[in-house]
Amino acid sequence: MDAQGRGRADNIDPADQWVLNPNTGEYELRLSPSAPQSSVPGPRRPNPRDTGGAGRGRGGTAARATREMRQTRGAEVPPPRRRRSPEPEPPQGRRSRRPAKKKSTAKKVLAWTAGGTAFVLVAVGTAGYLYLKHLEGNVTTTDVGSAGKSGFSKDDAFNILIIGTDKRTGKGNEGYGDANSVGHADTNILLHVSKDRTNATALSIPRDLIADVPDCPTKQPDGSEKVIPGSDDVRFNISLGQEGRDPGCTMRTVGELTGVVPDHFMMVDFNAVKTLTAAVGGVDVCLAHAVNDKDSHLKLPAGKSKIEGEQALAFVRTRHSWGNHGDLDRIKVQQQFMGSLMRKMSSSDTLTSPTKLVSLAEAATKALTVDKGIGSVSTLKDIALELKKVPPKNISFVTVPVLDNPADGVFHKTVIVNQSTAPEVFDAIKNDVSFTEVKKKEKAAKDAAAARLKGSKSAASEVRVRIFNGGAEGGSAQDTLQWLQTEKGVLKSENAGNAPAELSRTTLEYAPDQASQARELASLMGLPGTALKPGKSVNNAQGLPTMTLTLGKDFKGAGVSLTAPAKAPTVDKSTADKAQCAS
């Protein structure tokens, strides 16, 4: 590069060399023939003059430069593809123009974020291989053992527990949270993404909710495992930090509280809100009334404002300026803030700015602590891209239905689960039912499953079935057998013991000539059409063809229906696509 080229290199941001290709919707590295090289490796366009007019031969300066580019910071970068046929030599005195590639060889970059006392998870843009490895070094991982899954599946529904801690880490956070906190679960959101990606639900769990924290196996620094005894009737927030509890303990607590088992977790502290909002150039919020809070130092006028950094953190931490000055009203404001941040991150203003994308990727990865099952950048990228498929209008923010804790007396400090309304909310999430009206992509498959329940039914006395326990609570097969025989008259049934493998959902396999028996058993047990699996029968000890019922992890007990609700209950909710004013 000549002196003029070096001068230009000093003034060009490498991020500005990534250009949005409108044909593919992806970012590609575009360098002019005399442009400086980006710090992110990518294929360089050879200059015909470097080869002495010899075109694109293997020798010469251009080839050496290309070979040098394949090694940057010690990492190997794949060479560009060979052309199938040589290009004609350009006219003398003019530079050749290589056709733009349809898709860059650089890999997609993830930008994800869990709000520290907030939440967001959004995919952004693309970047180079080395830059992805750099981002991976930013992410902190924690081994939660059996509390989380070992990997991520792009084909299934998934649940991620997002935790915002009240630990005071970082400069400028002295005025927030408990000065002596070990890092409690201050803000908690169980994010459920449907299997068909038509909808998602973000369930907020109040920190002051009274819950039972189960025994928790935790990994120690020396590699050993220590079981921390559980505690009953305590604040939910002490499921993390107290007595050395890790995020896996919070995951287990959520599973027992809601029946919805988290697959993974993402955790951040106060700094995440400050760095993420700064990275996107501020977030728009709306206030129904002016706020001048002496505790959080938040001062904003009524109407619309743009906030970032310290001011954004004060906004989501403020409690005494909203509603009844309690945590439940703050949760609503945080949900509104999350929706606004999601809209800003997915806006064209952000997605068409490589500089903002790079800043956002850096801020998000540095803010995150995740379980080892999703600790790689490629896996986090997959999660973000799957979530990006969900329309913002179908991302619902809801809160666990609660009541004031009568044990508190006059001064209400804690809340308890509302057992009249909360179970319906939990069941809707567990059964992949949306809280918004969506057009299901799998309607044909569901119609086919429903059709299996239609038709004639055998008498209960003619139903012949063997029962396996494939993941339900111990003793479930025997309990179901006894219930079927004594209460439903299914006498031709037997306990077959434990299944060869565990199943997430209960199934009933039957031969074509047993369809009427299958429909009768499904009716008696409340099995959905998706549980019926046409297949083959197995002969029992008497040599008679028998259906196979395998009780999965979703089995709730003998006589308890497994049919999912047709629609979610009506609850107070907001969605990610609409702006609301905090009050």
C-alpha positions as a printed NumPy array, in Angstrom:
array([[  0.   ,   0.   ,   0.   ],
       [  1.366,   3.407,  -0.938],
       [  1.513,   6.437,   1.353],
       [ -1.828,   7.695,   0.102],
       [ -3.432,   4.339,   0.864],
       [ -1.966,   4.308,   4.354],
       [ -3.389,   7.736,   4.995],
       [ -6.88 ,   6.584,   4.071],
       [ -6.556,   3.509,   6.28 ],
       [ -6.123,   5.702,   9.312],
       [ -9.492,   7.319,   8.7  ],
       [-11.662,   4.324,   7.805],
       [-13.583,   2.365,  10.443],
       [-13.343,  -1.36 ,   9.534],
       [-17.002,  -1.757,  10.454],
       [-17.951,   0.703,   7.698],
       [-16.599,  -1.7  ,   5.054],
       [-19.424,  -4.187,   5.736],
       [-22.271,  -3.374,   3.35 ],
       [-25.864,  -4.64 ,   3.377],
       [-26.626,  -6.68 ,   0.248],
       [-30.323,  -6.046,  -0.548],
       [-30.533,  -9.284,  -2.536],
       [-29.534, -11.554,   0.337],
       [-30.314,  -9.471,   3.424],
       [-26.78 , -10.164,   4.658],
       [-23.728,  -7.985,   5.259],
       [-20.754,  -8.473,   2.937],
       [-17.222,  -7.143,   3.028],
       [-16.841,  -4.753,   0.077],
       [-13.41 ,  -3.277,  -0.599],
       [-12.554,  -0.962,  -3.463],
       [ -9.35 ,  -1.946,  -5.327],
       [ -7.331,   0.608,  -3.385],
       [ -9.149,   0.316,  -0.085],
       [ -7.222,  -0.669,   3.05 ],
       [ -7.711,  -4.105,   4.562],
       [-10.254,  -4.497,   7.352],
       [ -9.122,  -5.902,  10.675],
       [-11.738,  -8.587,  10.006],
       [-10.253, -10.957,   7.408],
       [-11.991, -11.297,   4.096],
       [-11.122, -11.983,   0.441],
       [ -9.082,  -9.22 ,  -1.176],
       [ -9.683,  -8.109,  -4.733],
       [ -6.354,  -8.385,  -6.59 ],
       [ -5.044,  -5.344,  -8.457],
       [ -4.081,  -6.226, -12.037],
       [ -1.112,  -3.874, -11.818],
       [  0.352,  -5.964,  -8.987],
       [  0.831,  -8.864, -11.375],
       [  2.451,  -6.845, -14.104],
       [ -0.535,  -7.322, -16.401],
       [ -0.379, -11.071, -16.046],
       [ -3.949, -11.347, -14.884],
       [ -4.764, -13.588, -11.928],
       [ -1.977, -16.098, -12.121],
       [ -0.655, -17.99 ,  -9.127],
       [  2.598, -16.05 ,  -8.965],
       [  3.332, -12.409,  -8.311],
       [  2.598,  -9.922,  -5.599],
       [ -1.164, -10.476,  -5.605],
       [ -0.789, -14.177,  -4.859],
       [  1.633, -13.486,  -2.03 ],
       [ -0.706, -10.874,  -0.58 ],
       [ -3.595, -13.304,  -0.764],
       [ -1.59 , -15.987,   1.029],
       [ -0.623, -13.498,   3.711],
       [ -4.283, -12.581,   4.255],
       [ -5.166, -16.2  ,   5.014],
       [ -3.36 , -15.933,   8.327],
       [ -4.372, -13.185,  10.731],
       [ -3.655, -13.208,  14.438],
       [ -2.647, -16.841,  14.186],
       [ -5.975, -18.119,  12.829],
       [ -6.488, -19.847,   9.494],
       [ -9.039, -18.225,   7.209],
       [-10.459, -20.228,   4.283],
       [ -9.298, -19.029,   0.85 ],
       [-11.842, -17.695,  -1.646],
       [-13.334, -20.137,  -4.143],
       [-11.677, -20.614,  -7.487],
       [-13.509, -19.354, -10.498],
       [-14.787, -22.012, -12.859],
       [-13.401, -20.19 , -15.887],
       [-10.815, -17.444, -16.216],
       [-11.978, -13.883, -16.683],
       [-10.948, -11.908, -19.742],
       [ -7.997,  -9.619, -19.247],
       [ -9.178,  -6.064, -18.517],
       [ -8.424,  -3.29 , -21.003],
       [ -5.087,  -1.573, -20.482],
       [ -5.273,   1.222, -17.917],
       [ -8.556,   0.081, -16.4  ],
       [ -9.083,  -2.009, -13.298],
       [-11.151,  -5.159, -13.456],
       [-14.33 ,  -5.432, -11.416],
       [-15.007,  -8.787,  -9.833],
       [-18.761,  -9.604,  -9.707],
       [-20.137,  -9.215,  -6.196],
       [-20.596, -12.537,  -4.456],
       [-24.146, -13.468,  -3.673],
       [-23.192, -14.343,  -0.117],
       [-20.066, -13.501,   1.858],
       [-17.911, -16.316,   3.205],
       [-17.917, -14.535,   6.546],
       [-20.205, -16.085,   9.134],
       [-23.231, -14.521,  10.732],
       [-22.706, -12.571,  13.922],
       [-24.986, -12.833,  16.859],
       [-26.195,  -9.956,  18.926],
       [-28.167, -11.066,  21.889],
       [-28.919,  -9.54 ,  25.197],
       [-30.618, -10.192,  28.418],
       [-31.589,  -6.954,  30.12 ],
       [-29.893,  -6.546,  33.484],
       [-33.136,  -6.122,  35.187],
       [-34.364,  -6.297,  31.647],
       [-34.349,  -8.695,  28.717],
       [-33.724,  -8.781,  25.036],
       [-32.528, -11.379,  22.599],
       [-32.145, -10.32 ,  18.958],
       [-29.996, -11.454,  16.037],
       [-27.939,  -8.851,  14.232],
       [-25.932,  -8.796,  11.06 ],
       [-22.798, -10.715,  10.039],
       [-19.077, -10.56 ,  10.641],
       [-15.919, -12.519,  10.049],
       [-14.695, -15.773,  11.557],
       [-11.996, -14.212,  13.707],
       [-14.37 , -11.608,  15.037],
       [-16.798, -14.339,  16.092],
       [-13.999, -16.053,  18.002],
       [-13.218, -12.732,  19.653],
       [-16.858, -12.369,  20.745],
       [-16.828, -15.907,  22.113],
       [-14.017, -14.878,  24.434],
       [-16.308, -12.213,  25.907],
       [-18.959, -14.667,  27.098],
       [-18.753, -16.17 ,  30.604],
       [-20.101, -19.699,  31.138],
       [-21.306, -21.592,  34.217],
       [-21.729, -25.345,  34.562],
       [-25.217, -25.96 ,  36.003],
       [-25.043, -29.732,  35.537],
       [-28.37 , -31.504,  35.062],
       [-30.362, -28.293,  35.625],
       [-29.875, -27.399,  31.942],
       [-29.692, -29.173,  28.6  ],
       [-26.336, -30.026,  27.061],
       [-27.172, -28.412,  23.718],
       [-29.71 , -26.433,  21.694],
       [-32.154, -27.746,  19.094],
       [-33.401, -25.458,  16.33 ],
       [-36.352, -27.777,  15.713],
       [-37.993, -27.65 ,  19.14 ],
       [-39.708, -25.156,  21.416],
       [-37.256, -23.792,  23.995],
       [-37.273, -22.092,  27.392],
       [-34.546, -19.703,  28.513],
       [-34.486, -18.225,  32.01 ],
       [-33.164, -14.665,  31.874],
       [-31.824, -13.377,  35.183],
       [-30.877,  -9.841,  36.118],
       [-28.868,  -9.748,  39.346],
       [-28.676,  -6.946,  41.903],
       [-24.953,  -7.384,  42.377],
       [-23.036,  -4.097,  42.399],
       [-20.308,  -4.641,  39.853],
       [-18.765,  -1.965,  37.689],
       [-18.151,   1.713,  38.089],
       [-21.113,   3.925,  38.92 ],
       [-23.388,   1.222,  40.335],
       [-22.929,   2.108,  44.005],
       [-26.347,   3.706,  44.229],
       [-28.286,   0.632,  43.109],
       [-29.316,  -2.6  ,  44.785],
       [-28.177,  -4.034,  48.079],
       [-24.658,  -2.928,  49.008],
       [-23.929,  -6.354,  50.517],
       [-25.741,  -8.479,  47.93 ],
       [-24.028, -11.62 ,  46.69 ],
       [-26.038, -11.278,  43.501],
       [-29.663, -12.261,  44.006],
       [-32.204, -12.97 ,  41.26 ],
       [-33.574,  -9.431,  41.121],
       [-35.351,  -9.618,  37.755],
       [-36.453, -12.95 ,  36.321],
       [-38.038, -13.695,  32.957],
       [-38.847, -17.137,  31.633],
       [-38.743, -16.793,  27.844],
       [-40.682, -19.48 ,  25.983],
       [-40.368, -19.652,  22.181],
       [-42.928, -21.808,  20.383],
       [-41.889, -24.745,  18.267],
       [-43.314, -23.223,  15.091],
       [-41.757, -19.8  ,  15.903],
       [-45.08 , -17.997,  15.46 ],
       [-45.035, -16.648,  19.019],
       [-43.081, -16.25 ,  22.23 ],
       [-44.011, -15.513,  25.846],
       [-41.84 , -13.659,  28.35 ],
       [-43.125, -14.556,  31.823],
       [-41.92 , -12.201,  34.568],
       [-41.472, -13.769,  38.015],
       [-41.564, -11.24 ,  40.893],
       [-38.456, -11.254,  43.067],
       [-40.637, -11.046,  46.224],
       [-42.754, -14.059,  45.282],
       [-42.854, -16.651,  48.073],
       [-41.621, -19.986,  46.72 ],
       [-39.971, -23.244,  47.698],
       [-36.314, -23.456,  46.665],
       [-35.382, -27.143,  46.131],
       [-32.132, -28.879,  47.02 ],
       [-29.545, -27.708,  44.553],
       [-26.436, -29.607,  43.339],
       [-23.786, -27.002,  42.459],
       [-20.391, -27.364,  40.815],
       [-17.48 , -26.24 ,  42.988],
       [-14.234, -24.619,  41.73 ],
       [-12.315, -27.863,  42.333],
       [-14.73 , -29.819,  40.136],
       [-16.609, -31.475,  42.978],
       [-20.353, -31.173,  43.517],
       [-22.028, -29.756,  46.603],
       [-25.729, -30.072,  47.351],
       [-27.135, -26.904,  48.926],
       [-30.204, -27.733,  51.031],
       [-33.497, -26.247,  49.891],
       [-35.651, -23.718,  51.717],
       [-39.447, -23.505,  51.894],
       [-41.603, -20.377,  51.892],
       [-38.829, -17.912,  51.064],
       [-38.463, -15.024,  48.621],
       [-37.805, -16.205,  45.079],
       [-34.782, -13.926,  44.711],
       [-32.661, -15.932,  47.184],
       [-32.716, -18.88 ,  44.762],
       [-29.524, -17.252,  43.438],
       [-26.466, -16.217,  45.415],
       [-27.676, -17.12 ,  48.9  ],
       [-25.54 , -19.873,  50.5  ],
       [-23.639, -20.245,  47.227],
       [-26.607, -21.045,  45.002],
       [-25.855, -20.792,  41.268],
       [-28.208, -20.042,  38.339],
       [-28.992, -23.75 ,  38.152],
       [-30.753, -23.389,  41.512],
       [-32.926, -20.616,  40.097],
       [-33.706, -22.803,  37.069],
       [-34.799, -25.656,  39.348],
       [-36.936, -23.284,  41.422],
       [-38.71 , -22.012,  38.286],
       [-39.369, -25.583,  37.148],
       [-40.972, -26.53 ,  40.452],
       [-42.925, -23.278,  40.699],
       [-44.401, -23.239,  37.182],
       [-44.039, -26.754,  35.801],
       [-42.215, -25.178,  32.839],
       [-38.627, -26.437,  32.945],
       [-35.957, -23.985,  31.693],
       [-33.547, -25.451,  29.141],
       [-30.876, -22.759,  29.589],
       [-30.16 , -19.508,  31.382],
       [-28.715, -16.1  ,  30.536],
       [-27.611, -13.752,  33.31 ],
       [-26.475, -10.125,  33.441],
       [-25.872,  -7.404,  36.042],
       [-26.573,  -3.663,  36.193],
       [-23.989,  -2.77 ,  33.554],
       [-25.897,  -4.524,  30.749],
       [-28.644,  -1.911,  30.583],
       [-26.089,   0.902,  30.43 ],
       [-23.85 ,  -0.631,  27.766],
       [-26.608,  -2.009,  25.533],
       [-28.62 ,   1.195,  25.399],
       [-25.468,   3.166,  24.669],
       [-24.541,   0.754,  21.871],
       [-27.8  ,   1.394,  19.993],
       [-27.711,   5.142,  20.559],
       [-30.464,   5.3  ,  23.165],
       [-33.939,   3.841,  23.661],
       [-37.244,   5.71 ,  23.295],
       [-39.547,   5.668,  26.319],
       [-42.802,   7.399,  27.194],
       [-43.977,   8.68 ,  30.586],
       [-47.57 ,   9.437,  31.51 ],
       [-46.301,  11.925,  34.104],
       [-43.033,  13.67 ,  34.919],
       [-40.639,  11.841,  37.256],
       [-38.084,  13.243,  39.688],
       [-37.039,  10.294,  41.849],
       [-34.59 ,  11.061,  44.647],
       [-33.745,   7.381,  45.203],
       [-32.827,   6.42 ,  41.629],
       [-31.983,   9.997,  40.555],
       [-34.246,   9.592,  37.526],
       [-35.526,  12.919,  36.223],
       [-37.64 ,  12.886,  33.061],
       [-40.512,  15.01 ,  31.725],
       [-43.924,  13.692,  30.803],
       [-44.14 ,  12.441,  27.237],
       [-41.429,  10.904,  25.058],
       [-37.73 ,  10.818,  25.921],
       [-34.634,   9.001,  24.693],
       [-32.534,   7.408,  27.431],
       [-29.27 ,   5.509,  27.574],
       [-26.498,   4.532,  29.967],
       [-26.938,   5.659,  33.559],
       [-30.34 ,   7.188,  32.852],
       [-31.624,   3.929,  31.329],
       [-30.513,   1.958,  34.379],
       [-32.272,   4.454,  36.674],
       [-35.439,   4.031,  34.563],
       [-35.649,   0.259,  35.029],
       [-34.582,   0.428,  38.688],
       [-37.091,   3.111,  39.72 ],
       [-39.907,   1.729,  41.862],
       [-41.457,   4.581,  43.843],
       [-42.482,   6.591,  40.772],
       [-44.859,   4.043,  39.248],
       [-48.346,   2.896,  40.256],
       [-48.48 ,   1.697,  43.854],
       [-44.724,   2.113,  44.295],
       [-44.203,  -1.645,  44.322],
       [-42.219,  -4.248,  42.444],
       [-45.212,  -5.359,  40.334],
       [-45.602,  -1.891,  38.834],
       [-41.866,  -1.703,  38.197],
       [-42.092,  -5.014,  36.334],
       [-44.655,  -3.491,  33.945],
       [-42.352,  -0.539,  33.264],
       [-39.429,  -2.894,  32.685],
       [-41.52 ,  -4.884,  30.196],
       [-42.315,  -1.678,  28.299],
       [-38.627,  -0.808,  28.291],
       [-37.725,  -4.265,  26.975],
       [-40.17 ,  -3.936,  24.113],
       [-38.701,  -0.547,  23.21 ],
       [-35.153,  -1.898,  23.287],
       [-36.172,  -4.824,  21.085],
       [-37.76 ,  -2.457,  18.575],
       [-34.632,  -0.292,  18.529],
       [-32.315,  -3.261,  18.063],
       [-34.37 ,  -4.624,  15.177],
       [-34.887,  -1.235,  13.516],
       [-33.316,  -0.367,  10.177],
       [-31.374,   2.38 ,  11.955],
       [-29.5  ,  -0.312,  13.88 ],
       [-29.431,  -3.17 ,  11.38 ],
       [-28.044,  -1.016,   8.551],
       [-25.261,   0.418,  10.694],
       [-22.226,  -1.877,  10.869],
       [-20.703,   0.37 ,  13.541],
       [-23.756,  -0.038,  15.783],
       [-23.855,  -3.774,  15.129],
       [-20.237,  -4.184,  16.19 ],
       [-20.792,  -2.065,  19.313],
       [-23.923,  -4.01 ,  20.147],
       [-22.228,  -7.378,  19.679],
       [-19.378,  -6.3  ,  21.956],
       [-21.713,  -4.944,  24.649],
       [-24.026,  -7.966,  24.578],
       [-21.31 , -10.618,  24.776],
       [-19.461,  -8.844,  27.571],
       [-22.704,  -8.586,  29.543],
       [-23.645, -12.264,  29.325],
       [-23.124, -15.239,  31.596],
       [-24.711, -18.417,  30.203],
       [-24.747, -22.159,  30.858],
       [-22.21 , -24.335,  29.085],
       [-24.92 , -25.834,  26.878],
       [-25.165, -22.558,  24.931],
       [-21.715, -21.148,  25.664],
       [-20.433, -21.051,  22.087],
       [-20.987, -18.096,  19.774],
       [-22.397, -20.351,  17.055],
       [-25.056, -21.69 ,  19.445],
       [-25.944, -18.233,  20.726],
       [-26.211, -17.119,  17.114],
       [-28.642, -19.973,  16.42 ],
       [-30.807, -18.983,  19.394],
       [-30.891, -15.382,  18.273],
       [-31.803, -16.283,  14.702],
       [-34.603, -18.556,  15.902],
       [-36.034, -15.8  ,  18.089],
       [-35.774, -13.349,  15.224],
       [-38.319, -15.464,  13.338],
       [-41.015, -14.542,  15.866],
       [-43.036, -11.43 ,  14.858],
       [-42.737,  -8.718,  17.559],
       [-46.534,  -8.45 ,  17.682],
       [-46.629, -12.043,  18.918],
       [-44.026, -11.633,  21.679],
       [-46.127, -11.281,  24.821],
       [-44.945,  -9.942,  28.174],
       [-46.962, -11.354,  31.08 ],
       [-46.425, -11.668,  34.84 ],
       [-47.109, -14.615,  37.137],
       [-50.601, -13.992,  38.601],
       [-50.129, -13.257,  42.298],
       [-51.933, -12.172,  45.478],
       [-50.695, -10.209,  48.469],
       [-49.22 , -12.552,  51.046],
       [-51.694, -12.715,  53.966],
       [-48.812, -13.612,  56.291],
       [-47.451, -10.067,  55.885],
       [-50.409,  -8.494,  57.681],
       [-51.105,  -4.833,  56.926],
       [-47.746,  -4.04 ,  55.349],
       [-47.548,  -6.094,  52.188],
       [-43.956,  -6.929,  51.31 ],
       [-44.297, -10.25 ,  49.528],
       [-46.732, -11.996,  47.18 ],
       [-47.92 , -15.559,  46.635],
       [-49.015, -17.412,  43.493],
       [-52.692, -16.968,  42.689],
       [-53.706, -20.617,  42.51 ],
       [-57.004, -19.723,  40.819],
       [-55.463, -18.151,  37.712],
       [-51.732, -18.981,  37.561],
       [-52.064, -22.696,  36.653],
       [-53.834, -21.76 ,  33.394],
       [-50.976, -19.418,  32.486],
       [-48.372, -22.08 ,  33.235],
       [-50.293, -24.73 ,  31.257],
       [-50.591, -22.446,  28.224],
       [-46.839, -21.896,  28.17 ],
       [-46.061, -25.547,  28.776],
       [-48.358, -26.612,  25.941],
       [-47.015, -24.043,  23.455],
       [-50.23 , -21.988,  23.389],
       [-49.862, -18.345,  22.346],
       [-51.227, -15.382,  24.326],
       [-51.797, -13.592,  21.015],
       [-53.827, -14.556,  17.969],
       [-51.476, -16.202,  15.49 ],
       [-51.826, -18.079,  12.251],
       [-50.329, -21.468,  12.958],
       [-47.877, -22.875,  10.437],
       [-48.619, -26.458,  11.484],
       [-52.405, -26.356,  11.069],
       [-52.44 , -29.311,   8.644],
       [-50.438, -31.484,  11.029],
       [-52.678, -30.564,  13.953],
       [-55.798, -31.244,  11.909],
       [-54.425, -34.693,  11.09 ],
       [-53.747, -35.364,  14.772],
       [-57.241, -34.234,  15.734],
       [-58.712, -36.559,  13.094],
       [-57.273, -39.575,  14.95 ],
       [-59.714, -38.907,  17.776],
       [-62.745, -39.001,  15.472],
       [-64.549, -42.26 ,  14.795],
       [-66.038, -45.22 ,  16.625],
       [-64.765, -46.296,  20.038],
       [-64.453, -49.706,  21.594],
       [-65.946, -50.536,  24.961],
       [-63.54 , -50.007,  27.849],
       [-63.612, -53.737,  28.559],
       [-62.193, -54.396,  25.072],
       [-59.198, -52.049,  25.421],
       [-55.956, -54.01 ,  25.749],
       [-52.894, -51.95 ,  26.738],
       [-49.536, -52.282,  28.453],
       [-48.233, -49.276,  30.395],
       [-44.613, -48.063,  30.528],
       [-43.152, -45.306,  32.68 ],
       [-41.093, -43.225,  30.264],
       [-40.177, -40.234,  32.416],
       [-43.17 , -39.675,  34.703],
       [-42.869, -39.727,  38.486],
       [-42.   , -43.063,  40.04 ],
       [-45.017, -45.313,  40.481],
       [-47.044, -43.578,  37.755],
       [-47.456, -46.735,  35.659],
       [-48.877, -48.694,  38.589],
       [-51.127, -45.812,  39.655],
       [-52.474, -45.498,  36.112],
       [-53.045, -49.253,  35.875],
       [-55.003, -49.273,  39.114],
       [-57.052, -46.236,  38.06 ],
       [-57.915, -47.732,  34.662],
       [-58.958, -51.076,  36.137],
       [-60.884, -49.926,  39.201],
       [-62.468, -46.706,  37.931],
       [-62.681, -47.062,  34.152],
       [-63.161, -50.781,  33.602],
       [-60.053, -51.273,  31.454],
       [-59.326, -54.747,  32.806],
       [-57.11 , -55.937,  29.955],
       [-54.235, -53.735,  31.041],
       [-50.828, -54.432,  32.574],
       [-47.833, -52.626,  34.091],
       [-44.821, -53.104,  31.818],
       [-42.336, -51.245,  34.07 ],
       [-39.859, -48.64 ,  32.885],
       [-39.6  , -47.743,  29.199],
       [-36.278, -48.274,  27.358],
       [-35.919, -44.5  ,  26.986],
       [-37.494, -41.405,  28.491],
       [-39.973, -39.349,  26.481],
       [-40.874, -35.69 ,  26.886],
       [-44.508, -36.397,  25.995],
       [-46.887, -39.281,  26.635],
       [-47.59 , -41.513,  23.612],
       [-50.015, -44.325,  22.72 ],
       [-48.861, -46.583,  19.886],
       [-51.371, -48.897,  18.199],
       [-51.934, -50.977,  15.078],
       [-54.472, -49.842,  12.434],
       [-57.046, -52.41 ,  13.593],
       [-56.77 , -51.024,  17.165],
       [-57.778, -47.444,  16.275],
       [-61.169, -47.767,  18.022],
       [-59.426, -48.979,  21.188],
       [-56.965, -46.074,  20.989],
       [-59.793, -43.545,  20.684],
       [-61.546, -45.005,  23.742],
       [-58.382, -44.937,  25.869],
       [-57.599, -41.377,  24.713],
       [-61.105, -40.333,  25.727],
       [-60.789, -41.94 ,  29.161],
       [-57.371, -40.443,  29.888],
       [-57.725, -37.061,  28.186],
       [-54.967, -37.728,  25.653],
       [-54.613, -35.249,  22.752],
       [-54.571, -36.438,  19.165],
       [-50.82 , -35.72 ,  19.015],
       [-50.271, -38.471,  21.615],
       [-51.731, -41.139,  19.312],
       [-49.059, -42.801,  17.168],
       [-50.306, -45.217,  14.501],
       [-47.783, -48.018,  14.273],
       [-47.841, -51.619,  15.365],
       [-49.028, -53.685,  18.286],
       [-46.98 , -55.979,  20.528],
       [-48.168, -59.353,  21.752],
       [-48.564, -59.691,  25.509],
       [-47.749, -62.73 ,  27.632],
       [-50.897, -64.444,  26.37 ],
       [-49.899, -63.786,  22.765],
       [-52.625, -61.195,  22.229],
       [-51.995, -57.911,  20.334],
       [-51.644, -55.049,  22.796],
       [-51.316, -51.267,  22.484],
       [-48.359, -49.525,  24.172],
       [-48.935, -46.522,  26.443],
       [-45.737, -44.717,  27.504],
       [-46.114, -42.088,  30.223],
       [-43.765, -39.198,  29.428],
       [-42.394, -36.331,  31.459],
       [-45.575, -34.363,  30.766],
       [-47.749, -36.929,  32.58 ],
       [-49.547, -35.23 ,  35.474],
       [-51.136, -38.204,  37.184],
       [-53.84 , -40.803,  36.677],
       [-57.071, -39.148,  35.599],
       [-55.474, -35.76 ,  34.82 ],
       [-56.107, -34.67 ,  31.227],
       [-53.135, -33.97 ,  28.959],
       [-55.192, -32.157,  26.337],
       [-53.729, -28.681,  25.813],
       [-56.017, -25.678,  26.24 ],
       [-57.506, -24.371,  22.991],
       [-56.358, -20.859,  23.85 ],
       [-54.446, -19.056,  26.558],
       [-56.314, -17.373,  29.42 ],
       [-57.012, -13.652,  29.29 ],
       [-54.304, -11.85 ,  31.245],
       [-52.849,  -8.379,  31.598],
       [-50.109,  -8.316,  28.973],
       [-48.131,  -6.142,  26.588],
       [-46.485,  -6.993,  23.28 ],
       [-43.095,  -6.1  ,  21.87 ],
       [-44.466,  -4.185,  18.868],
       [-46.417,  -1.502,  20.749],
       [-45.105,   1.45 ,  22.748],
       [-46.811,   2.295,  26.043],
       [-46.344,   5.153,  28.488],
       [-45.044,   4.285,  31.952],
       [-47.397,   5.348,  34.715]])
